[in-house]
Amino acid sequence: MKLPRVNCAVCHRAIAAGPVAGRLRRGRVWRHDAPGARRDPDGSLVSCPGSLALVDLPMPGEQPLFDLPKPRPEEAEEDPVLFVI
């Protein structure tokens, strides 16, 4: 699925933003690591402070696009069969 990209307000990188239920114009920035961030001494990853922030989507109300593979000609059937008797 292709999600719209928005610039993170903290690290200014282009990050995918997923839609928020019930809000067609708003989205949530996906969790991402800050550039140059390293793990904490205990080994846990450090996310950018701008992760999961609510933002305005660049294409409000549009359906996300899905990358579906195109069927090969030899796999296509002439008449699709739903049930076999």
C-alpha positions in Angstrom: 0.0 0.0 0.0 1.3 3.5 -0.8 0.7 6.0 1.9 1.1 9.7 1.4 4.4 11.2 2.7 4.6 14.2 4.9 7.7 16.0 6.4 8.2 15.2 10.1 8.1 18.5 12.1 11.1 17.4 14.2 13.6 15.7 11.9 12.2 17.1 8.6 12.4 13.8 6.7 9.6 12.5 4.4 7.7 9.9 6.4 4.6 7.9 5.6 1.4 9.1 7.2 -1.5 6.7 7.8 -5.1 7.8 7.9 -6.9 8.3 11.3 -10.3 6.7 11.7 -13.1 9.2 11.5 -10.9 12.1 10.3 -10.6 12.2 6.5 -8.1 15.2 6.5 -5.9 14.0 9.3 -3.2 11.3 9.5 -0.6 10.0 11.9 3.1 10.0 11.1 4.5 6.5 11.3 7.0 5.7 13.9 10.6 6.3 12.7 14.1 6.8 14.2 15.6 10.2 14.3 18.6 10.6 11.9 21.8 9.7 13.6 19.9 8.2 16.6 21.6 5.3 18.3 20.3 2.7 20.7 20.1 3.5 24.4 22.7 1.8 26.6 20.1 -0.9 27.5 19.7 -1.7 23.8 16.3 -0.2 23.1 15.7 1.9 20.0 15.0 5.6 20.3 12.2 6.9 18.1 12.0 10.5 16.7 9.9 12.8 19.0 7.8 13.5 15.9 6.7 9.9 15.6 3.0 9.3 15.8 2.1 13.0 15.6 -1.2 14.1 14.0 -0.7 16.0 10.7 -2.8 17.2 7.8 -2.7 14.8 4.9 -1.6 16.2 1.5 -4.4 14.3 -0.3 -7.4 14.4 2.2 -10.1 11.9 1.6 -8.3 9.9 -1.1 -8.2 6.1 -0.9 -4.7 4.6 -0.3 -3.2 2.9 -3.4 -2.4 -0.8 -3.4 0.5 -2.3 -5.4 -1.1 -5.4 -6.8 0.8 -7.7 -9.2 -0.7 -7.8 -12.6 -1.9 -11.4 -13.6 0.2 -13.1 -16.2 -1.7 -13.8 -19.5 -1.3 -17.6 -19.1 -2.8 -17.4 -15.6 -5.9 -15.6 -16.7 -9.0 -17.7 -17.2 -11.6 -17.0 -19.9 -14.6 -17.6 -17.6 -13.9 -17.5 -13.9 -15.5 -20.4 -12.1 -17.0 -19.8 -8.6 -18.2 -23.3 -7.9 -17.3 -26.7 -9.3 -20.2 -29.1 -9.4 
